[in-house]
Amino acid sequence: MTGVRIAGVGLTHFGKHPERTGRDLFAEASDSAFADAEVSRDDIEALYYGNFMGELAEHQGHQGPLMAEAAGVRAPATRYESACASSGVAIRQAVKDVRNGEADAILVGGAERMNNLGTAKTTEALAIAADDLYEVRAGMTFPGAYALMARAYFEQYGGSREDLAHIAVKNHENAVPNEHAQFQREIELEEALDAPMIAEPLGLFDACPITDGAAAVVLVSDEYAGEHDLYAPVSVTGTGQGGDRMALQGRDHLARSPAAEEAAEEAYAEAEIDGGDVDVAEVHDCFTIAEVLALEALDFYAPGEGIGAARRGETTRDGDRPVNLSGGLKAKGHPVGATGASQLVEMTRILRGDHPNSDAVPDATVGVTHNAGGTVASATVHVLEVEQ
């Protein structure tokens, strides 16, 4: 088996782009990734593309070949759908195929167009990632689902809305210098606590925004990178995927995310590391409580101890292990199908030293990305390491 190098990465600005199509967004991200990689499009042997709600947002299925055309790639193309973990799953498959010698160069990424639907229809569209029979028909939305998870966490382990507000404040601060972020502004703790309630105990600033955007990554084998003299210092050394029951009512745990725990265990085993070896992380904070669950699933904290990490300053940019230096989904934005790939883009730049927040972790060599689908019924974890 061969090592897997990240040759190039690209992102669009994350935000409101209702006038742009998904193919337009992915073309921009792909152009940036190819320019960064200095890899010829002719060398790409496959495209793996993540997208969740294209049929609803753009009345467009069969998006694999469509996005290959947009990216200027003539290669077999496949769309991956796993709710908010769609491009995380696509990346995992691409990593496995390069590692196993199926291909030497793969373009992988994702895109989502959401703002053209409006808030009500977007909320309805996102809800199909929950169990229609047992959750959606009863009126469940994802703010409500994550509120139930937060309340279960507080009941089992303790914690407060103020602990969650510190996460929002941290991630907004991190997004300020990120040119790709949807919200490049700081918020105060009181502002987060005084915001309108959307689902007790979650307020407006506990939730990520509705976002349009795209991300793209060029993955190559060690051999390809060497033969073409590429500057590709960051490798994907571990990948993992886990799953859980779809509906919350069927779960063994509401205050933990076993799918992410399984994914982390598998990725760490492949990379031959553990949670203590990780210098920096990008995690799926669609709601502030989701960051807490991710910290514990990634073995950074024991169950019940992750809730106060931001308040204690441990996951801030000057903490021992910064989390979501990009701003996270909370402030960078969450174009669902693009999110997993965008985490890889941000982490690659952080570890290479060319991200606006790289100075927070100048000596970092190990980073982790954590991408979750729905209420973490699906999860992927990737380990990235600097290898000269």
C-alpha positions as CSV (number, residue, x, y, z in Angstrom):
1,M,0.0,0.0,0.0
2,T,1.1,3.6,-0.7
3,G,0.9,6.7,1.4
4,V,-1.8,9.4,0.5
5,R,-0.6,13.0,0.0
6,I,-2.8,16.1,-0.2
7,A,-1.4,17.8,-3.3
8,G,-3.8,20.7,-3.4
9,V,-6.9,22.2,-1.8
10,G,-9.5,24.8,-2.8
11,L,-12.5,26.6,-1.2
12,T,-15.1,29.1,-2.3
13,H,-16.2,31.8,0.1
14,F,-18.9,30.3,2.4
15,G,-22.0,32.3,2.7
16,K,-25.1,33.4,0.8
17,H,-24.8,32.8,-3.0
18,P,-28.4,32.2,-4.0
19,E,-27.7,33.3,-7.6
20,R,-24.9,30.8,-8.1
21,T,-25.4,27.1,-9.1
22,G,-23.7,24.1,-7.4
23,R,-21.7,23.4,-10.5
24,D,-20.4,27.0,-10.6
25,L,-19.3,26.8,-6.9
26,F,-17.6,23.5,-7.4
27,A,-15.8,24.7,-10.5
28,E,-14.3,27.6,-8.5
29,A,-13.2,25.3,-5.7
30,S,-11.7,22.8,-8.2
31,D,-9.8,25.5,-10.0
32,S,-8.3,26.6,-6.8
33,A,-7.3,23.1,-5.8
34,F,-5.7,22.4,-9.2
35,A,-3.8,25.7,-9.0
36,D,-2.6,24.8,-5.5
37,A,-1.7,21.3,-6.5
38,E,0.1,21.9,-9.8
39,V,-1.5,18.6,-10.9
40,S,-2.8,18.2,-14.5
41,R,-6.5,17.6,-14.8
42,D,-5.6,14.9,-17.4
43,D,-4.0,12.9,-14.6
44,I,-7.1,12.7,-12.5
45,E,-8.5,9.1,-12.5
46,A,-11.7,9.6,-10.6
47,L,-13.9,12.2,-9.0
48,Y,-15.7,11.5,-5.7
49,Y,-18.2,14.2,-4.9
50,G,-20.3,14.9,-1.8
51,N,-23.8,16.4,-2.0
52,F,-26.9,16.0,0.2
53,M,-29.9,17.9,-1.1
54,G,-29.2,18.6,-4.8
55,E,-32.5,17.1,-5.9
56,L,-34.4,19.4,-3.6
57,A,-32.3,22.6,-4.0
58,E,-31.6,22.4,-7.7
59,H,-33.8,19.6,-9.0
60,Q,-30.6,17.9,-10.0
61,G,-29.6,14.3,-9.4
62,H,-26.8,12.4,-11.1
63,Q,-24.4,15.0,-10.0
64,G,-21.1,13.1,-10.4
65,P,-20.6,13.5,-14.1
66,L,-22.1,17.0,-14.0
67,M,-19.4,18.1,-11.5
68,A,-16.6,16.4,-13.4
69,E,-17.6,18.5,-16.3
70,A,-17.6,21.6,-14.1
71,A,-14.2,20.7,-12.8
72,G,-12.8,20.1,-16.3
73,V,-12.1,16.4,-15.5
74,R,-12.7,13.5,-17.9
75,A,-12.8,10.6,-15.4
76,P,-15.4,8.4,-13.8
77,A,-17.4,10.4,-11.3
78,T,-19.5,9.3,-8.3
79,R,-21.7,11.2,-5.9
80,Y,-21.7,10.3,-2.2
81,E,-24.6,11.1,0.1
82,S,-24.4,10.7,3.9
83,A,-26.2,13.8,5.0
84,C,-23.8,16.3,6.5
85,A,-21.0,13.7,6.3
86,S,-21.3,13.4,2.5
87,S,-17.9,14.7,1.5
88,G,-16.3,13.1,4.5
89,V,-17.4,9.7,3.2
90,A,-16.2,10.7,-0.3
91,I,-12.8,11.5,1.1
92,R,-12.6,8.3,3.0
93,Q,-13.3,6.3,-0.2
94,A,-10.7,8.4,-2.1
95,V,-8.1,7.8,0.5
96,K,-8.7,4.1,0.5
97,D,-8.5,3.9,-3.3
98,V,-5.3,5.8,-3.6
99,R,-3.8,3.8,-0.7
100,N,-4.8,0.5,-2.3
101,G,-3.3,1.4,-5.7
102,E,-6.6,1.8,-7.5
103,A,-5.6,5.4,-8.6
104,D,-2.7,7.7,-8.3
105,A,-4.6,11.0,-8.4
106,I,-8.2,11.6,-7.4
107,L,-10.2,14.8,-7.1
108,V,-12.6,14.7,-4.1
109,G,-14.9,17.4,-2.7
110,G,-18.4,18.6,-2.4
111,A,-20.8,21.4,-2.7
112,E,-24.2,22.6,-1.5
113,R,-26.6,25.3,-2.6
114,M,-29.2,26.1,0.1
115,N,-30.0,29.8,0.4
116,N,-32.0,29.8,-2.8
117,L,-34.7,27.8,-1.0
118,G,-35.2,30.2,1.9
119,T,-35.1,29.3,5.6
120,A,-38.4,27.3,5.9
121,K,-37.8,25.1,2.9
122,T,-34.1,24.6,3.7
123,T,-35.1,23.5,7.2
124,E,-37.6,21.1,5.7
125,A,-35.0,19.8,3.3
126,L,-32.4,19.2,6.0
127,A,-34.9,17.3,8.0
128,I,-34.9,14.4,5.6
129,A,-31.6,13.4,7.2
130,A,-33.6,12.4,10.3
131,D,-36.0,9.5,10.5
132,D,-39.1,10.5,8.6
133,L,-41.4,8.0,10.2
134,Y,-40.5,8.5,13.8
135,E,-39.0,12.0,14.0
136,V,-39.9,14.3,11.0
137,R,-43.6,13.4,11.1
138,A,-43.7,14.3,14.8
139,G,-42.3,17.7,14.0
140,M,-38.7,17.1,14.8
141,T,-36.1,19.5,13.3
142,F,-32.4,19.4,13.9
143,P,-32.4,22.3,16.4
144,G,-34.9,20.3,18.4
145,A,-32.9,17.1,18.1
146,Y,-29.7,18.7,19.2
147,A,-31.5,20.4,22.0
148,L,-32.6,17.0,23.3
149,M,-29.0,15.8,23.1
150,A,-27.9,18.9,25.0
151,R,-30.5,18.4,27.7
152,A,-29.5,14.8,28.0
153,Y,-25.9,15.8,28.4
154,F,-26.7,18.4,31.1
155,E,-28.8,15.9,33.0
156,Q,-26.1,13.2,32.9
157,Y,-22.9,15.2,33.3
158,G,-23.8,18.8,34.1
159,G,-23.0,21.9,32.2
160,S,-24.8,25.2,31.3
161,R,-25.8,27.5,28.5
162,E,-22.8,29.6,29.4
163,D,-20.4,26.7,28.6
164,L,-22.0,26.4,25.2
165,A,-21.8,30.2,24.7
166,H,-18.0,30.1,25.2
167,I,-17.8,27.7,22.2
168,A,-19.7,30.1,20.0
169,V,-17.5,33.0,21.1
170,K,-14.3,31.0,20.5
171,N,-15.3,29.9,17.0
172,H,-16.5,33.4,15.9
173,E,-13.2,34.8,17.0
174,N,-11.3,32.2,15.0
175,A,-13.3,33.0,11.9
176,V,-12.4,36.7,11.8
177,P,-9.2,36.4,9.7
178,N,-10.5,33.5,7.6
179,E,-11.3,34.9,4.2
180,H,-13.6,31.9,3.4
181,A,-15.8,32.3,6.5
182,Q,-19.4,33.3,6.4
183,F,-19.2,35.3,9.7
184,Q,-16.0,37.2,10.0
185,R,-17.0,39.0,13.2
186,E,-16.6,38.4,16.9
187,I,-19.4,38.1,19.4
188,E,-19.6,38.7,23.1
189,L,-20.5,36.1,25.7
190,E,-23.6,38.2,26.7
191,E,-24.6,38.5,23.1
192,A,-24.7,34.7,22.7
193,L,-26.6,34.2,26.0
194,D,-29.1,36.9,25.2
195,A,-29.9,35.7,21.7
196,P,-33.4,34.4,20.9
197,M,-34.0,30.8,22.0
198,I,-34.5,28.4,19.1
199,A,-34.9,25.1,21.1
200,E,-34.2,25.1,24.8
201,P,-31.3,25.2,25.8
202,L,-30.0,26.2,22.4
203,G,-30.1,29.8,21.3
204,L,-29.5,31.5,17.9
205,F,-25.7,31.6,18.4
206,D,-25.6,27.9,19.3
207,A,-26.6,27.0,15.7
208,C,-24.6,27.1,12.5
209,P,-26.0,29.2,9.6
210,I,-27.5,28.2,6.2
211,T,-24.6,28.2,3.8
212,D,-23.7,27.9,0.1
213,G,-20.2,26.8,-0.8
214,A,-17.9,24.2,-2.2
215,A,-14.6,22.5,-1.4
216,A,-12.1,20.4,-3.4
217,V,-9.0,18.4,-2.6
218,V,-6.5,16.7,-4.9
219,L,-5.2,13.5,-3.4
220,V,-2.1,11.7,-4.9
221,S,0.0,8.7,-4.0
222,D,3.4,9.0,-2.6
223,E,4.8,7.7,-5.8
224,Y,3.0,10.3,-7.9
225,A,4.1,13.1,-5.6
226,G,7.7,11.9,-5.9
227,E,7.7,11.4,-9.6
228,H,6.2,14.9,-10.2
229,D,8.3,16.7,-7.5
230,L,5.2,18.0,-5.8
231,Y,5.2,20.0,-2.6
232,A,2.8,18.0,-0.6
233,P,3.9,17.8,3.0
234,V,0.6,16.8,4.5
235,S,-0.6,13.1,4.3
236,V,-3.8,11.4,5.3
237,T,-2.5,8.7,7.6
238,G,-5.8,7.5,9.1
239,T,-9.4,7.3,8.1
240,G,-12.4,5.9,10.0
241,Q,-16.1,5.7,9.7
242,G,-18.8,4.8,12.2
243,G,-22.6,4.6,12.4
244,D,-25.5,4.6,14.8
245,R,-29.2,4.2,14.7
246,M,-31.0,6.9,12.8
247,A,-33.7,8.0,15.3
248,L,-32.8,9.4,18.7
249,Q,-35.4,7.2,20.3
250,G,-33.4,4.1,19.2
251,R,-30.1,5.2,20.6
252,D,-28.3,3.7,23.6
253,H,-26.8,7.1,24.3
254,L,-28.0,10.7,23.7
255,A,-25.1,12.3,25.5
256,R,-22.4,10.5,23.5
257,S,-21.8,9.9,19.8
258,P,-20.8,6.2,19.4
259,A,-20.5,6.6,15.6
260,A,-17.8,9.2,16.0
261,E,-16.1,7.1,18.7
262,E,-15.9,4.2,16.3
263,A,-14.6,6.4,13.5
264,A,-11.9,7.9,15.7
265,E,-10.8,4.5,17.0
266,E,-10.4,3.2,13.5
267,A,-8.6,6.3,12.2
268,Y,-6.2,6.4,15.2
269,A,-5.4,2.8,14.8
270,E,-4.5,3.2,11.1
271,A,-2.3,6.3,11.9
272,E,-0.8,4.6,15.0
273,I,-1.7,7.5,17.3
274,D,-4.1,8.3,20.1
275,G,-6.1,11.3,21.1
276,G,-3.2,12.7,23.1
277,D,-1.0,12.9,20.0
278,V,-3.3,15.4,18.3
279,D,-2.2,19.0,18.1
280,V,-5.2,20.6,16.5
281,A,-8.7,19.6,15.3
282,E,-11.5,20.7,13.1
283,V,-14.8,19.2,14.4
284,H,-18.4,19.2,13.3
285,D,-20.0,21.9,15.4
286,C,-23.4,22.3,13.6
287,F,-24.6,23.2,17.1
288,T,-22.3,24.1,20.1
289,I,-23.2,20.9,21.9
290,A,-22.0,18.9,18.9
291,E,-18.5,20.3,19.5
292,V,-18.6,19.0,23.1
293,L,-19.7,15.5,21.9
294,A,-16.9,15.5,19.3
295,L,-14.2,16.4,21.8
296,E,-15.2,13.4,23.9
297,A,-15.6,11.0,20.9
298,L,-12.2,11.9,19.7
299,D,-10.7,10.9,23.1
300,F,-9.6,14.4,24.0
301,Y,-11.7,14.3,27.1
302,A,-13.5,11.7,29.2
303,P,-17.3,11.7,29.0
304,G,-18.6,14.8,30.9
305,E,-15.3,16.7,30.8
306,G,-15.5,18.3,27.4
307,I,-18.3,20.7,28.3
308,G,-16.0,23.3,29.9
309,A,-13.1,23.1,27.5
310,A,-13.7,26.4,25.8
311,R,-14.6,28.2,29.0
312,R,-11.3,27.0,30.5
313,G,-9.4,28.2,27.5
314,E,-8.1,24.7,26.5
315,T,-9.6,24.7,23.0
316,T,-9.1,28.3,22.2
317,R,-6.4,29.5,19.7
318,D,-3.9,29.9,22.6
319,G,-5.0,26.7,24.4
320,D,-3.2,23.4,24.6
321,R,-5.2,21.9,21.7
322,P,-7.0,24.5,19.5
323,V,-10.3,23.3,18.0
324,N,-12.0,24.8,14.9
325,L,-9.3,27.4,14.1
326,S,-11.3,27.9,10.8
327,G,-14.3,29.2,12.8
328,G,-16.0,25.8,12.5
329,L,-19.4,25.2,11.0
330,K,-20.6,27.7,13.6
331,A,-18.9,30.7,12.0
332,K,-17.2,29.5,8.9
333,G,-20.5,28.1,7.7
334,H,-22.0,24.7,6.8
335,P,-22.7,24.0,3.1
336,V,-23.7,20.5,4.0
337,G,-22.2,18.4,1.2
338,A,-19.0,20.4,1.2
339,T,-18.3,20.5,4.9
340,G,-16.2,17.3,5.3
341,A,-13.9,18.3,2.5
342,S,-13.7,21.9,3.7
343,Q,-12.4,20.6,7.0
344,L,-9.6,18.8,5.2
345,V,-8.8,22.0,3.2
346,E,-8.6,24.1,6.4
347,M,-6.5,21.5,8.3
348,T,-4.1,21.1,5.4
349,R,-3.5,24.8,5.3
350,I,-3.1,25.0,9.1
351,L,-0.5,22.2,9.0
352,R,1.3,23.7,6.0
353,G,1.6,27.0,7.7
354,D,-0.4,29.1,5.1
355,H,-3.7,29.4,7.0
356,P,-4.4,32.8,8.6
357,N,-4.5,31.0,12.0
358,S,-1.5,28.8,11.5
359,D,0.5,31.0,13.9
360,A,-1.7,29.6,16.7
361,V,-0.1,26.1,16.2
362,P,3.3,26.8,14.5
363,D,4.8,23.4,15.6
364,A,1.7,21.3,14.9
365,T,2.3,18.0,13.0
366,V,-0.8,16.0,13.7
367,G,-4.4,17.2,13.0
368,V,-7.8,15.5,13.0
369,T,-11.0,16.3,11.2
370,H,-14.4,15.0,12.4
371,N,-17.5,15.1,10.1
372,A,-20.9,14.0,11.3
373,G,-24.2,13.3,9.5
374,G,-27.6,14.0,11.0
375,T,-27.5,13.6,14.7
376,V,-24.3,11.6,14.3
377,A,-25.9,8.6,12.8
378,S,-22.9,8.8,10.4
379,A,-19.4,10.0,11.2
380,T,-16.0,10.1,9.6
381,V,-12.6,10.9,11.2
382,H,-9.4,11.6,9.3
383,V,-5.9,12.0,10.7
384,L,-3.6,14.4,8.8
385,E,0.2,14.5,9.5
386,V,3.1,16.5,8.3
387,E,5.5,14.2,6.5
388,Q,8.5,15.6,4.7
